Amino acid sequence: MANTKKILVIRNDKLGDFMLAWPAFALLKQQYPDYEITALVPAYTAPMAEQCEWIDRILIDTKIRDASIKDILGLSGKIKAGHFDASISLFSEARTAIALWLAGIKTRVGPATKLAQLFLNKRLQQKRSLSLKPEYEYNLDLARYYIQLNSDICSAIPQPPYLTFDRTEIHELKHKYLDHYRIPEAAKIIIIHPGSGGSAINLSIEQYAALAQKIADQCHVFFVITCGPGEQQTAEKLSGLLAAVDHCVHQSTD
């Protein structure tokens, strides 16, 4: 185990984006089962990272606001202590890229994006802002690029599902939720998550509401609105617009 290669995979943004990195984690672990794969994630996505069978270790990114130099040096110190052989930035920002460079990681893979790319020495051209394909595909492209850098033939991508739950547990949780909000068991439930990290094209709140209205015009449905950190106001605005929907509607934030 002393010669095991250590790879740091960075996806330290929002939970939804982290979940879209699971195919890349699966591919890397399938390609290199003996490698130790560490995920750099924020604290609030760590519980989901713990459920990912292709992640061996988790490194928590405790970002300090309004203290950029101290923040970067602190992150760099954490990374350096991990003695990583390579890093793959599925989410790339100047802050993290500088920390990787200061930590002395030899191979630093990531997208050729803005200032961050100056501190990454293995860069892949991507145009994520155009949303030409799903986010998980961009993540897979970076994983494939790393494999190609090793002069290895990329194995087939592991097939979904990447996350499964016990059916009995799901059934029990669903019934508790329905009972709590007094939703009929036979009701159709549609979950809307209007928030976005801003890295991809998204609908406006008014467009989400219009889409919900068209669905409600066709059937009796309950809408559940979810939100992440910093998205409470967006969810509440959509909730207010959906209050005008004629059919029975339920709104909640999570």
C-alpha contacts under 8 A as a table, 3 or more apart, distances in Angstrom:
res1	aa1	res2	aa2	distance
1	M	4	T	5.12
4	T	34	D	6.55
4	T	35	Y	5.68
4	T	36	E	6.73
5	K	34	D	7.70
5	K	35	Y	5.05
5	K	36	E	6.18
5	K	84	F	7.45
5	K	85	D	6.17
6	K	35	Y	5.91
6	K	36	E	4.78
6	K	37	I	6.06
6	K	38	T	7.46
6	K	83	H	7.31
6	K	84	F	4.84
6	K	85	D	5.37
6	K	86	A	6.86
7	I	35	Y	7.12
7	I	36	E	6.21
7	I	37	I	4.98
7	I	38	T	6.15
7	I	84	F	5.72
7	I	85	D	6.01
7	I	86	A	5.07
7	I	87	S	5.58
7	I	88	I	7.55
8	L	37	I	6.10
8	L	38	T	4.85
8	L	39	A	5.89
8	L	40	L	6.89
8	L	84	F	6.44
8	L	86	A	6.35
8	L	87	S	4.55
8	L	88	I	6.31
9	V	37	I	7.14
9	V	38	T	6.09
9	V	39	A	4.91
9	V	40	L	6.13
9	V	87	S	5.69
9	V	88	I	4.81
9	V	89	S	6.01
9	V	90	L	6.97
10	I	39	A	5.91
10	I	40	L	4.81
10	I	41	V	6.82
10	I	87	S	7.41
10	I	88	I	6.15
10	I	89	S	4.73
10	I	90	L	5.66
10	I	91	F	6.15
10	I	92	S	7.84
11	R	17	D	7.53
11	R	18	F	5.77
11	R	21	A	7.46
11	R	39	A	7.10
11	R	40	L	6.10
11	R	41	V	5.75
11	R	89	S	6.88
11	R	90	L	5.60
11	R	91	F	5.16
12	N	18	F	7.47
12	N	40	L	5.89
12	N	41	V	4.14
12	N	42	P	5.41
12	N	61	D	6.97
12	N	91	F	6.84
13	D	17	D	6.85
13	D	18	F	7.05
13	D	41	V	7.17
13	D	42	P	7.01
13	D	91	F	7.10
13	D	197	G	7.95
14	K	17	D	5.47
14	K	18	F	6.29
14	K	45	T	7.49
14	K	197	G	6.74
15	L	18	F	4.98
15	L	19	M	6.26
15	L	44	Y	7.82
15	L	45	T	5.59
15	L	228	G	7.92
16	G	19	M	5.19
16	G	20	L	6.49
17	D	20	L	5.10
17	D	21	A	6.66
17	D	135	E	7.55
18	F	21	A	5.18
18	F	22	W	7.21
18	F	45	T	7.61
19	M	22	W	5.60
20	L	23	P	6.99
20	L	135	E	6.51
20	L	136	Y	4.81
20	L	139	N	7.79
21	A	24	A	5.36
21	A	25	F	6.43
21	A	90	L	7.58
21	A	136	Y	5.77
21	A	139	N	5.98
21	A	140	L	7.76
22	W	25	F	4.99
22	W	26	A	6.07
22	W	52	C	7.52
22	W	136	Y	7.90
22	W	162	Y	6.75
23	P	26	A	4.97
23	P	27	L	6.13
23	P	136	Y	6.89
23	P	139	N	7.96
23	P	140	L	6.79
23	P	157	I	7.48
23	P	158	P	7.11
23	P	162	Y	7.09
24	A	27	L	5.09
24	A	28	L	6.19
24	A	136	Y	7.47
24	A	139	N	5.87
24	A	140	L	4.81
24	A	143	A	5.88
25	F	28	L	5.23
25	F	29	K	6.20
25	F	54	W	5.81
25	F	55	I	6.99
26	A	29	K	5.31
26	A	30	Q	6.05
26	A	54	W	5.57
26	A	157	I	7.75
26	A	158	P	6.40
27	L	30	Q	5.12
27	L	31	Q	6.02
27	L	140	L	7.77
27	L	143	A	7.34
27	L	155	S	7.57
27	L	156	A	7.78
27	L	157	I	5.67
27	L	158	P	6.24
28	L	31	Q	5.10
28	L	32	Y	5.92
28	L	33	P	7.87
28	L	143	A	6.55
29	K	32	Y	5.03
29	K	33	P	4.93
29	K	34	D	7.89
29	K	35	Y	7.24
29	K	37	I	7.49
29	K	54	W	5.70
29	K	55	I	7.97
30	Q	33	P	5.56
30	Q	155	S	7.67
30	Q	158	P	7.70
31	Q	154	C	7.10
31	Q	155	S	6.21
32	Y	35	Y	5.45
36	E	55	I	7.96
36	E	56	D	5.98
36	E	57	R	7.62
37	I	54	W	7.49
37	I	55	I	5.51
37	I	56	D	5.32
37	I	57	R	6.47
38	T	55	I	6.02
38	T	56	D	5.84
38	T	57	R	4.53
38	T	58	I	5.37
38	T	59	L	6.72
39	A	49	A	7.60
39	A	55	I	6.61
39	A	57	R	6.47
39	A	58	I	4.99
39	A	59	L	5.97
40	L	58	I	6.19
40	L	59	L	4.76
40	L	60	I	5.89
40	L	61	D	6.30
41	V	45	T	6.39
41	V	46	A	6.33
41	V	49	A	7.93
41	V	58	I	7.25
41	V	59	L	6.41
41	V	60	I	5.36
41	V	61	D	5.65
42	P	45	T	5.77
42	P	46	A	6.52
42	P	60	I	5.43
42	P	61	D	4.85
42	P	62	T	6.49
43	A	46	A	5.15
43	A	47	P	7.96
43	A	60	I	5.75
43	A	61	D	6.86
43	A	62	T	7.19
44	Y	47	P	7.05
45	T	48	M	5.60
45	T	49	A	6.42
46	A	49	A	4.83
46	A	50	E	6.17
46	A	58	I	7.30
46	A	60	I	7.37
47	P	50	E	5.18
47	P	51	Q	6.87
48	M	51	Q	5.18
48	M	52	C	6.81
49	A	52	C	5.26
49	A	55	I	7.15
49	A	58	I	7.23
50	E	53	E	7.80
50	E	55	I	7.55
50	E	58	I	7.57
52	C	55	I	5.72
52	C	163	L	7.58
53	E	56	D	7.56
55	I	58	I	7.40
61	D	75	L	6.98
62	T	75	L	7.80
63	K	71	D	6.25
63	K	75	L	7.96
64	I	67	A	5.87
64	I	68	S	7.22
64	I	70	K	7.82
64	I	71	D	5.35
65	R	68	S	7.09
65	R	71	D	7.78
67	A	70	K	5.53
67	A	71	D	5.75
68	S	71	D	4.93
68	S	72	I	6.03
68	S	95	R	7.95
69	I	72	I	5.25
69	I	73	L	6.14
70	K	73	L	5.22
70	K	74	G	5.99
71	D	74	G	5.17
71	D	75	L	6.22
72	I	75	L	5.16
72	I	76	S	5.98
72	I	95	R	6.19
72	I	96	T	7.26
72	I	98	I	7.25
72	I	99	A	5.57
73	L	76	S	4.99
73	L	77	G	6.12
73	L	99	A	6.72
74	G	77	G	5.19
74	G	78	K	6.46
75	L	78	K	5.17
75	L	79	I	6.27
75	L	96	T	7.76
75	L	99	A	6.11
76	S	79	I	5.09
76	S	80	K	6.01
76	S	99	A	4.32
76	S	100	L	6.22
76	S	102	L	6.12
76	S	103	A	5.21
77	G	80	K	5.10
77	G	81	A	6.19
77	G	103	A	6.70
78	K	81	A	5.31
78	K	82	G	6.81
79	I	82	G	5.33
79	I	83	H	7.28
79	I	84	F	7.53
79	I	99	A	7.69
79	I	100	L	7.04
79	I	103	A	6.17
80	K	83	H	5.59
80	K	84	F	7.31
80	K	103	A	4.62
80	K	104	G	7.10
80	K	105	I	7.74
83	H	105	I	7.94
84	F	87	S	7.25
84	F	105	I	6.35
85	D	105	I	6.13
85	D	106	K	6.29
85	D	107	T	6.80
86	A	105	I	5.89
86	A	106	K	6.12
86	A	107	T	4.59
86	A	108	R	5.81
86	A	109	V	7.61
87	S	100	L	7.76
87	S	105	I	7.10
87	S	107	T	6.32
87	S	108	R	4.92
87	S	109	V	5.91
88	I	108	R	6.21
88	I	109	V	4.64
88	I	110	G	5.74
88	I	142	L	7.30
88	I	143	A	7.49
88	I	146	Y	7.64
89	S	92	S	5.39
89	S	108	R	7.67
89	S	109	V	6.06
89	S	110	G	4.68
89	S	111	P	7.38
90	L	110	G	6.48
90	L	111	P	7.67
90	L	139	N	5.64
90	L	142	L	6.95
91	F	110	G	7.83
92	S	96	T	6.90
92	S	97	A	6.82
92	S	110	G	6.64
92	S	111	P	6.93
92	S	113	T	7.36
92	S	116	A	6.54
93	E	96	T	5.62
93	E	97	A	6.16
93	E	115	L	7.74
93	E	116	A	5.33
94	A	97	A	5.04
94	A	98	I	5.97
94	A	115	L	5.83
94	A	116	A	4.03
94	A	117	Q	7.77
94	A	119	F	7.85
95	R	98	I	5.46
95	R	99	A	6.40
95	R	116	A	7.59
96	T	99	A	5.03
96	T	100	L	6.23
96	T	116	A	7.95
97	A	100	L	5.12
97	A	101	W	6.28
97	A	116	A	5.53
97	A	117	Q	7.49
97	A	119	F	5.52
97	A	120	L	6.45
98	I	101	W	5.05
98	I	102	L	6.11
98	I	116	A	7.40
98	I	119	F	5.82
99	A	102	L	5.10
99	A	103	A	6.06
100	L	103	A	5.07
100	L	104	G	6.58
100	L	105	I	6.11
100	L	108	R	7.34
100	L	119	F	7.78
101	W	104	G	5.28
101	W	105	I	6.30
101	W	108	R	7.86
101	W	119	F	5.89
101	W	120	L	7.32
102	L	105	I	7.92
105	I	108	R	6.49
107	T	121	N	6.69
107	T	122	K	6.85
108	R	120	L	5.07
108	R	121	N	5.56
108	R	122	K	5.79
109	V	120	L	6.15
109	V	121	N	6.68
109	V	122	K	4.65
109	V	123	R	5.81
109	V	124	L	7.77
109	V	142	L	7.51
109	V	146	Y	6.89
110	G	117	Q	7.35
110	G	120	L	6.52
110	G	122	K	6.53
110	G	123	R	5.21
110	G	124	L	6.27
110	G	142	L	6.77
111	P	117	Q	6.94
111	P	123	R	5.30
111	P	124	L	4.77
111	P	125	Q	5.84
111	P	126	Q	6.03
111	P	142	L	7.54
112	A	116	A	7.63
112	A	117	Q	5.06
112	A	123	R	5.15
112	A	124	L	5.54
112	A	125	Q	5.21
112	A	126	Q	6.74
113	T	116	A	6.03
113	T	117	Q	5.46
113	T	125	Q	7.93
113	T	126	Q	7.88
114	K	117	Q	6.17
115	L	118	L	5.83
115	L	119	F	7.96
116	A	119	F	5.84
116	A	120	L	6.94
117	Q	120	L	4.99
117	Q	121	N	7.60
117	Q	123	R	6.86
118	L	121	N	7.57
120	L	123	R	6.48
124	L	142	L	7.13
124	L	145	Y	7.44
126	Q	138	Y	7.50
127	K	130	L	5.82
127	K	131	S	7.42
127	K	132	L	7.75
128	R	131	S	5.29
128	R	132	L	7.14
128	R	135	E	7.67
128	R	138	Y	7.39
128	R	199	S	7.16
128	R	200	A	7.06
129	S	199	S	6.04
129	S	200	A	5.73
129	S	201	I	7.44
130	L	200	A	7.33
130	L	201	I	7.61
131	S	134	P	6.78
131	S	135	E	7.68
131	S	200	A	5.80
131	S	201	I	6.53
133	K	137	E	6.58
133	K	138	Y	7.48
134	P	137	E	5.48
134	P	138	Y	7.02
135	E	138	Y	5.24
135	E	139	N	6.49
136	Y	139	N	5.03
136	Y	140	L	6.19
137	E	140	L	4.95
137	E	141	D	6.12
138	Y	141	D	5.04
138	Y	142	L	6.59
139	N	142	L	5.34
139	N	143	A	6.49
140	L	143	A	4.99
140	L	144	R	6.09
141	D	144	R	5.08
141	D	145	Y	6.05
142	L	145	Y	4.91
142	L	146	Y	6.30
143	A	146	Y	5.23
143	A	147	I	6.41
144	R	147	I	5.02
144	R	148	Q	6.16
144	R	154	C	6.50
145	Y	148	Q	5.04
145	Y	149	L	6.22
146	Y	149	L	5.05
146	Y	150	N	6.63
147	I	150	N	5.24
147	I	151	S	6.74
147	I	152	D	5.71
147	I	153	I	7.23
147	I	154	C	6.30
148	Q	151	S	4.92
148	Q	152	D	5.56
148	Q	153	I	6.88
148	Q	154	C	7.20
149	L	152	D	7.51
159	Q	162	Y	7.52
160	P	163	L	7.90
161	P	164	T	6.69
165	F	169	E	7.33
165	F	170	I	6.92
166	D	169	E	5.33
166	D	170	I	6.36
167	R	170	I	5.05
167	R	171	H	6.14
168	T	171	H	5.11
168	T	172	E	6.27
169	E	172	E	5.19
169	E	173	L	6.17
170	I	173	L	5.20
170	I	174	K	6.06
171	H	174	K	5.22
171	H	175	H	6.33
172	E	175	H	5.31
172	E	176	K	6.29
173	L	176	K	5.14
173	L	177	Y	6.21
174	K	177	Y	5.12
174	K	178	L	6.18
175	H	178	L	5.03
175	H	179	D	6.01
175	H	185	E	7.67
176	K	179	D	5.17
176	K	180	H	6.04
177	Y	180	H	5.15
177	Y	181	Y	6.35
178	L	181	Y	5.44
178	L	182	R	5.61
178	L	183	I	4.81
178	L	184	P	6.83
178	L	185	E	6.71
179	D	182	R	4.90
179	D	183	I	6.47
180	H	183	I	7.89
183	I	187	A	6.88
183	I	222	F	7.93
184	P	187	A	5.29
187	A	220	H	7.31
187	A	221	V	6.30
187	A	222	F	7.07
188	K	220	H	7.03
188	K	221	V	4.95
188	K	222	F	6.24
189	I	221	V	5.85
189	I	222	F	4.86
189	I	223	F	5.88
189	I	224	V	7.13
190	I	221	V	7.21
190	I	222	F	6.29
190	I	223	F	4.95
190	I	224	V	6.16
191	I	223	F	5.81
191	I	224	V	4.67
191	I	225	I	5.85
191	I	226	T	7.15
192	I	223	F	6.97
192	I	224	V	6.11
192	I	225	I	4.90
192	I	226	T	6.31
193	H	225	I	5.85
193	H	226	T	5.02
193	H	227	C	6.10
193	H	235	A	7.85
194	P	203	L	7.66
194	P	205	I	6.98
194	P	208	Y	7.28
194	P	225	I	7.73
194	P	226	T	7.60
194	P	227	C	7.32
194	P	234	T	7.11
194	P	235	A	6.75
194	P	238	L	7.94
195	G	227	C	6.28
195	G	228	G	7.31
195	G	231	E	5.92
195	G	234	T	6.81
195	G	235	A	7.52
196	S	199	S	7.55
196	S	200	A	7.58
196	S	202	N	6.98
197	G	200	A	7.53
198	G	201	I	7.31
198	G	202	N	7.91
203	L	207	Q	5.85
203	L	208	Y	6.40
204	S	207	Q	5.08
204	S	208	Y	6.35
205	I	208	Y	5.10
205	I	209	A	6.24
205	I	234	T	7.58
205	I	237	K	7.52
205	I	238	L	5.95
206	E	209	A	5.05
206	E	210	A	6.11
206	E	238	L	7.70
206	E	241	L	7.82
207	Q	210	A	4.99
207	Q	211	L	6.10
208	Y	211	L	5.16
208	Y	212	A	6.18
208	Y	238	L	7.64
209	A	212	A	5.03
209	A	213	Q	6.12
209	A	238	L	6.59
209	A	241	L	6.29
209	A	242	L	6.11
210	A	213	Q	5.01
210	A	214	K	6.35
211	L	214	K	5.23
211	L	215	I	6.40
212	A	215	I	5.11
212	A	216	A	6.10
212	A	242	L	7.59
213	Q	216	A	5.01
213	Q	217	D	6.11
213	Q	242	L	7.70
213	Q	245	V	6.12
214	K	217	D	5.11
214	K	218	Q	6.79
215	I	218	Q	5.38
215	I	219	C	6.57
216	A	219	C	5.28
216	A	220	H	6.14
216	A	221	V	6.21
216	A	245	V	7.22
216	A	246	D	7.59
216	A	247	H	5.98
217	D	220	H	7.98
217	D	247	H	7.54
220	H	247	H	5.98
220	H	248	C	6.56
221	V	247	H	6.98
221	V	248	C	6.33
221	V	249	V	6.46
222	F	248	C	6.18
222	F	249	V	4.51
222	F	250	H	5.17
222	F	251	Q	7.87
223	F	249	V	5.54
223	F	250	H	5.24
223	F	251	Q	5.94
224	V	250	H	6.01
224	V	251	Q	4.97
224	V	252	S	5.61
224	V	253	T	7.62
225	I	235	A	6.42
225	I	239	S	7.28
225	I	251	Q	5.57
225	I	252	S	5.34
225	I	253	T	5.59
225	I	254	D	7.61
226	T	235	A	6.85
226	T	252	S	6.73
226	T	253	T	4.79
226	T	254	D	5.01
227	C	231	E	5.39
227	C	232	Q	6.08
227	C	234	T	7.98
227	C	235	A	6.15
227	C	253	T	5.89
227	C	254	D	5.66
228	G	231	E	5.41
228	G	232	Q	7.15
228	G	254	D	7.18
229	P	232	Q	7.16
230	G	233	Q	7.56
231	E	234	T	5.30
231	E	235	A	6.34
232	Q	235	A	5.20
232	Q	236	E	6.16
232	Q	253	T	7.35
233	Q	236	E	5.09
233	Q	237	K	6.15
234	T	237	K	5.20
234	T	238	L	6.40
235	A	238	L	5.22
235	A	239	S	6.07
235	A	253	T	6.79
236	E	239	S	4.86
236	E	240	G	6.19
236	E	253	T	7.89
237	K	240	G	5.15
237	K	241	L	6.47
238	L	241	L	5.08
238	L	242	L	6.13
239	S	242	L	5.12
239	S	243	A	6.26
239	S	251	Q	5.96
239	S	252	S	7.92
240	G	243	A	5.21
240	G	244	A	7.60
241	L	244	A	6.03
241	L	245	V	7.82
242	L	245	V	5.30
242	L	249	V	7.42
243	A	249	V	7.28
245	V	248	C	7.62
245	V	249	V	7.15
